[in-house]
Amino acid sequence: MSKQQNIVKIACVQMEPIIGEKEKNLWRSIQAIKEAATQGARLIVLPELCNSGYVFKDRDEAWELSEIVPDGATCQAWSDVAAEYQIYLVAGINEREDERLYNSAVVIGPKGYIGTYRKVHLWNEENLFFEPGNLGFPVFKTEIGQICICICYDGWFAESYRLSALQGADIICIPTNWVPIPGQVENREAMANILVMAAAHTNSVFIAAADRVGVERKQPFIGQSLIVSHTGWPIGGPASPDKEEIIYAEANLADAKHNRQWSKYNHIIGDRRTDIYDEMLGAKVTLNS
């Protein structure tokens, strides 16, 4: 694959899922996917748990709103629209496997389901409903580039990004439901955005973060979806803190790896002191092709 062929238009869909309204959420996600695709997007990212909503009353409700992957109705519908528009999709989903629930994201391409990521770091009451992710940080190899995924709170752990970069990620997609952080000064960017920009810069990867908006059962969400270059600077967004919208950016995903040599003497990955700390941070890695 030539470097030029890695240029791709990315879209992050910022939407407001409604808790419990799976069919409506799915329909609205598909309308947004179609809109982004008609604008030329080839990689489209949707928020965390965008099929079910986020603030569950109890595990029974979470269970009722879950689906199997990839044979459930939501994945099948997303696969159909991905095939129709020849796009790649990363989207958050409430996944059921046997008796377990996972806060997951699926990767779907023009030829159908590619793979699943399960959220590694659970936030707050998610621990009451979901099992911690057990698939590591897999790399999904596609014709547009190598995709990794983090979900929301995963982004507060440097290991999430570094392990993705070390395994060859060109872009990390983040379906998320960011919430307000105490102490934020008015008119400052969200803490999550600062973390995303820093992670993109220090790992030389593109990052596309699709957040949700609205208030669900008294929990506000902060929007501000963004797309960040491997340099750490935003190239799309940030989006509004309270409105549904789609943000776009074009990126040559090959630049992520081609520009890790920062000076004659410095390589952002090569300079790691693996004589002092473990090359893969002691992680169990999973490679998907």
N, C-alpha and C positions, 0 to 999 in steps of 0.2 A: 504494500500500500504506500503510495507516495504521500509526502507531507501535505500537498495541496488537497488530496482527497479527504483529509480529516476535517476540513471546514464544515461546520454544522451549525444550523440555527437551533437554538435552545429556547424553550418556553417554560416558564414556571406559572402554573395556574394557582392563583390565590382565590379561594372560594370559602363559603361558609356552609359546611355540612350541617344538617339538622339531625340531632340525636334521634335514632330510631327510625328515620325515614329512608330506609335503604334504597328503595326503588327510585325515589325522587333524587336522592344523592347521586345514584348511578346515572340517571338521565341527565342531570345537570353537569356531571363530570364529562359525559360523552359530548354534550354540546360544546363545552369548553375545549375539549380535545379537537373537535372538528374545526372550531374557530382558529385554534393555534395552527393546526395542520394547513388550513387554507391560507395562512399567512407565511407558510414555508417552513414551519418548525418541523424538525426531524426527530428531536428528542424533547419529550414533554414530561414534566414532573408535576405530580399532584400532591396535596398535603397528606399528613399522617392520618390514618383511620378515616379517610375521606368517604368510605362507603357506609360507615356506621354511626359516626359521631364519636365523641371522646369521653365525656363525663358520665360514666355508667352509674346507675343507682346501686347495682350489686352484680355479682358474678352471673346470676341467672340472666340478667338483661344482656350482659356482655356475650353470654353464650348464645342467646336467641338471635343476636345481631351478627354472629360470626358465620364464616363460610369456609368450606374446604378449598384448597388451592392445589391445582389450577382448575378444577372441574366445577367450581361454583358458578352461579349466575353472573357475578360481577366480573370475574376473570374471563369468562367466556365472552361477555359483551365487550370488554376492553380488547380482547384478542381480535374480535370481529372488526372493530373500528381501526385497530392498528394495521390489520391486513388491508382494509379498504383504502387507507391513506398512506400506507407504506411508511409508518413511523415507529419510533421506539418510545415506550412509555414506562415510567417508574411511578408507582402509585401505592400509597399506604392502604392496608387492608387488615381487618380483624380476622385473623386466620384460626381455623379449628383443625387440629390434627388429633384423632382419637379423642381422648378426654382432656386434652390440653388446648389452651388458647395462647396465641402469640400476637404481639403487636408487630406486624410484618409489612414488608413492601415487596411488590412483585415487579419483575422486569419482563416486559412483553415487547416483541418485535413484529415485523411484517409477517413472519412465518409462525407467530404464536408465542406461547409461554416460553421464557428462557430460564428463569430461576427466581428464587426467593431469598430475601434477607430478613432475619428476625432480630428485632431490637435487642441489643446486648445489655444496655444500661436502662433499667426501668425507673421511671420517675414517680415518686409519691404513691398514690393509691393504685397505680398500674400494678404494683406488686400484689394487690388483692385479686387481680383478674388474670394476669398473664404470667406465663413462664418466661424466665430470662432466655434470650436467644441462644441457640445451640449450634449455629452454623458458622460462627466466626465472622470474618469480613471477606466474603468471597468476591472474586473479580469476575465480572461477566464480560466475555470477549465478544464484541459485535463489530460489524463492518464500519461503524462510525467511530469506534474507539473502545477503550476498556473502561467499563463502568463499575464503580463501587457505590455502596449505599451506607449512610448513617441515618438514624431517625432521632430527631429532637435532642434529648438528653445525651445521646451518644456524642454529640458535638462538644460536650464539656470535658471530654477525655482526649488528650493529645494522642493516645495510642490508637484511637479509632482512625484518625487521619493518617498517622505515620504508617500503620500496618497496611492501609490501603495503598499508599504511595509505594511502599517497599515491594508490594506484590504487582506493581505495574499499572495502577489506576491512572487514567488520563483525566477523568472527571469523577467527582463524588457527588451523588445526588442525595438531597436531604428532604424527604417528606417530613414535615414538622408541624407541631402545634405549640409555638412559643408563647409563653405567658410573661406577664410583667415581672421585672427584676427589681426588688427593693432598692431604693437609693438612686435610681436613675434621674439625672438632671434633665429638666425640660429642654426639648429640642436637641438632645443628644441621640445618636443612633442607638438602636437596641444593643444590649450586651451580646446577644446571639450574633448579630451582624459583625461586631468587632471580633468575636471568636472565629467566625467563618473567614473573615478577611485575613486574620493572622494565620489560620491553618492553611489557607490557599497559598499564602506567601512562603511559609516555612517548609512546605512540602512540595511546592511547585506543582500544584494540581488545580484544575478548574473545579469550582463548586457551584452547584445550582440548588438553591434552597427554596422550596415552595411551602409557604405558611398558610394558615387559615386566619379568618377574621371572625368577629362576632363575639357574643357572650352566650355560653351554654351552661345552664344551671348555675348561674352566678359566677362562672369562671370566664374572665375576659381573655381574649387572644389578641396578639399585637400585630399581626400582618407583617409588613416590611420584607416580603420575599425579595430575594436578590440573587443575581448571578455574578460570580467573581472570577476574574482572570487568575491564571497561575502566578501573576505578579502580586496578587492580594488586593488589587483595586477593582471595584465594581465595574462591570460592563453592561449590566442590566439591572434596573431598579436602583435603590430599593422601592418597593411598591408602597402604596398607602398603608397607614396603620389600621384603617377601619373600613376599607372598601374592597369589594371583589374586583379583580382585574387580572390581566395576563401580562407578564413582562417577557421581553425577548432580548436575546443577544446572539451575535454570531461569533464563533470561536474556531480557531484552528487547533484542534485538540492535540495535535502532534507537538505543539509548542510547549506543552507541559514538560515533556521529557527532554526536548531539544534545548531547553534553556535552564537546565539545572547547573550548568557551569557558570558561576556568577563572576568569577575573575580568573586570572591566570592560575591562581593558587587555591581557588575555593570551588567546591562542588557541594551543593546543599545536601545531597544524599551520600556522596562519597566521603565527606568529611566526618561522618559519624564515627565515634571512637568505639568500634566494636571489640576492641581489645579490653575495654573497660566495662561495657554493657553488651548484653546479648543482641545479636544481629536482628532477630525478630521479636525482641522484648519478651521472649519466653512463650510466645503465642503459638497456638495450634492454627495453622493456616489451611484454607480451603481454596483450591483453584478450580474454577469452572471454565469450560471452553464452549 
